[in-house]
């Protein structure tokens, strides 16, 4: 662990949030837990695409200014550029909307699945005679967070070694 206080804080947060029982939340709170992060992910995806498209268009415009103009380059290439430029706003909109929908539904789907898995794990532990299943789940979540942190640090260390 490179940053021990951060790793311990993240593990404590993972364990602490696991102590909260989603089955006790109101239906509105569960819907917000599923849909708000999905909407945020969709918005970020759309905004990222929009920023990326602007960067690409700016780079293309700069490259076009630097490209030498010859008689051979004005034919089919100019027609293809004109068609791309004309279709560009519609294409950008479709791709941005599709990316936003995919990102949003993926995030919401994962969160909805997490609610189902949380309930099933708690039921499974209760059936096995565990008196306080949420505490067991919290310990497992905290330990999993620490283990994943150690694994990621080891992988980064391995990837950063100079090859000979």
TAZI-V996434 format. One record per residue. N is the residue number from 0. RES is the residue in three letters. OMEGA is omega in whole degrees, 0 to 359 (NA if undefined). NEAR is the number of other ideal C-beta (glycine too) atoms within 12 Angstrom. Layout:
# TAZI-V996434
{{N,RES,OMEGA,NEAR} {N,RES,OMEGA,NEAR}}
This chain:
# TAZI-V996434
{{0,UNK,180,22} {1,UNK,182,14} {2,UNK,186,12} {3,UNK,179,14} {4,UNK,179,12} {5,UNK,179,16} {6,UNK,179,24} {7,UNK,178,18} {8,UNK,179,18} {9,UNK,178,23} {10,UNK,178,28} {11,UNK,178,21} {12,UNK,179,19} {13,UNK,179,26} {14,UNK,180,25} {15,UNK,179,19} {16,UNK,178,21} {17,UNK,177,30} {18,UNK,177,24} {19,UNK,183,22} {20,UNK,182,21} {21,UNK,179,29} {22,UNK,179,20} {23,UNK,181,14} {24,UNK,176,17} {25,UNK,178,11} {26,UNK,178,13} {27,UNK,179,11} {28,UNK,178,17} {29,UNK,177,24} {30,UNK,179,19} {31,UNK,179,19} {32,UNK,182,24} {33,UNK,191,28} {34,UNK,182,21} {35,UNK,177,19} {36,UNK,177,24} {37,UNK,177,27} {38,UNK,179,22} {39,UNK,179,20} {40,UNK,177,27} {41,UNK,179,27} {42,UNK,179,22} {43,UNK,179,20} {44,UNK,180,27} {45,UNK,180,27} {46,UNK,178,18} {47,UNK,180,19} {48,UNK,182,27} {49,UNK,179,22} {50,UNK,179,16} {51,UNK,179,18} {52,UNK,178,23} {53,UNK,180,17} {54,UNK,180,14} {55,UNK,179,18} {56,UNK,178,20} {57,UNK,179,14} {58,UNK,177,14} {59,UNK,181,18} {60,UNK,178,15} {61,UNK,179,12} {62,UNK,179,13} {63,UNK,178,17} {64,UNK,183,11} {65,UNK,184,10} {66,UNK,178,15} {67,UNK,180,11} {68,UNK,176,12} {69,UNK,182,10} {70,UNK,182,9} {71,UNK,184,10} {72,UNK,185,15} {73,UNK,185,15} {74,UNK,186,12} {75,UNK,181,11} {76,UNK,179,17} {77,UNK,178,18} {78,UNK,179,13} {79,UNK,178,14} {80,UNK,179,21} {81,UNK,179,14} {82,UNK,179,14} {83,UNK,180,18} {84,UNK,180,18} {85,UNK,182,12} {86,UNK,187,15} {87,UNK,181,20} {88,UNK,179,15} {89,UNK,180,14} {90,UNK,179,17} {91,UNK,181,23} {92,UNK,181,17} {93,UNK,181,17} {94,UNK,179,23} {95,UNK,180,28} {96,UNK,180,20} {97,UNK,179,18} {98,UNK,179,26} {99,UNK,180,27} {100,UNK,180,23} {101,UNK,180,20} {102,UNK,181,27} {103,UNK,181,27} {104,UNK,177,22} {105,UNK,179,19} {106,UNK,180,27} {107,UNK,179,27} {108,UNK,179,20} {109,UNK,180,19} {110,UNK,177,27} {111,UNK,177,22} {112,UNK,180,15} {113,UNK,177,22} {114,UNK,179,26} {115,UNK,180,18} {116,UNK,178,17} {117,UNK,180,31} {118,UNK,181,23} {119,UNK,179,18} {120,UNK,179,26} {121,UNK,178,29} {122,UNK,180,16} {123,UNK,179,16} {124,UNK,179,22} {125,UNK,179,18} {126,UNK,179,11} {127,UNK,174,12} {128,UNK,179,10} {129,UNK,185,18} {130,UNK,182,10} {131,UNK,185,16} {132,UNK,181,26} {133,UNK,179,27} {134,UNK,177,19} {135,UNK,179,23} {136,UNK,179,32} {137,UNK,178,28} {138,UNK,179,23} {139,UNK,179,24} {140,UNK,180,28} {141,UNK,179,27} {142,UNK,178,21} {143,UNK,178,19} {144,UNK,179,28} {145,UNK,180,26} {146,UNK,178,18} {147,UNK,178,19} {148,UNK,179,26} {149,UNK,180,19} {150,UNK,180,16} {151,UNK,177,19} {152,UNK,178,20} {153,UNK,179,16} {154,UNK,178,13} {155,UNK,179,14} {156,UNK,179,13} {157,UNK,181,12} {158,UNK,183,11} {159,UNK,178,11} {160,UNK,178,10} {161,UNK,179,6} {162,UNK,181,6} {163,UNK,NA,3}}
